[in-house]
């Protein structure tokens, strides 16, 4: 296996007139040997382009890619010792599962005995032993994806690259297949780079996650660090489902305590007294505009909280109630901001109902509204 190092990597697609379109903006990223790194972000953020430059399928406009300490900018894809798993499986329809998995090894002149050993070992890992004589048309989507995985595994490459491999699967199959990929990583101890737009996949699979936006890296960190300590509003809003709630307002001094007061021209503004940690981080922003961010699971129905702090409570209107079985998602409105709370599944709420909620500031954040960076 091998470390992958991206240094000032960029990709510009030229235009006949104009400076061209910059898809990747001079990014640097170190992916450790045997690490599972996930590149995540919305469509057009540059994650797939980055992966394709690592694979050698896209020409590099600037910077370098190093695999195992070797610069591979000018190395052909077939000589980079990588294996790539695509979204569309890319299986040969006229070949059996065995032949599809063995094809790459045959091109590289491996012996029949070595090919057979590798194919059957990979088939055993993926539960494909009984399917080796079938052709792709006789397989389900999940089985085809496992064959594509098997074709990569038999190569025993330095680096595995995954380009949204689960996008074509149904919800249940996606969950089971991502579990299989995580198990494979643990078993193979391989360096894996995985591209997805699904932040749930990113959170559940990655050792570390690289969050991208508009061709740039927003933050690189382990999943829980991204969730608990986002560096900016984009990461805070992208990681987590439902995403973090944001309220625009001003920091005021209220009753000897620093408080966030929502900008609300329609009615009584939301006012939240800050705890010592948030107050210390935001002392320089007194009487200035800020953005208050808090996750849905940190907003509670007042009836479920013992001895709530009046400075952390507010009366709001219910817009929609979504019972989910294990929880209820409550869509609420302050008059200026719509937000979501994750509340007790046994409680029942009606649209238009007034409810009181309380805010748990343990995982709340304040952001600068101009830079969108978290106040530190």
Secondary structure, DSSP 8 states (H G I E B T S, - for coil): ---EEEEEEEEEE--SSSS-EEEEEEEEEEE-TT-EEEEE-STTSSHHHHHHHHHTSS--SEEEEEETTEE-TTS-GGGS-EEEE-TT----TTSBHHHHHHHHHHHTT--HHHHHHHHHHHHHHHT-GGGTT-BGGGS-HHHHHHHHHHHHHTT--SEEEEESTTTTS-HHHHHHHHHHHHHHHHHHT-EEEEEES-HHHHHHH-SEEEEEETTEEEEEE-HHHHHHS-SBHHHHHHSSSS--EEEEEEEEEETTEEEEEE--SSSS--EEE--HHHHHHTGGGBTSEEEEEE-GGGEEEGGGSTT--GGGEEEEEEEEEEE-SS-EEEEEE-SS-EEEEEE-TT----TT-EEEEEE-GGG-EEE-TTT-BB--
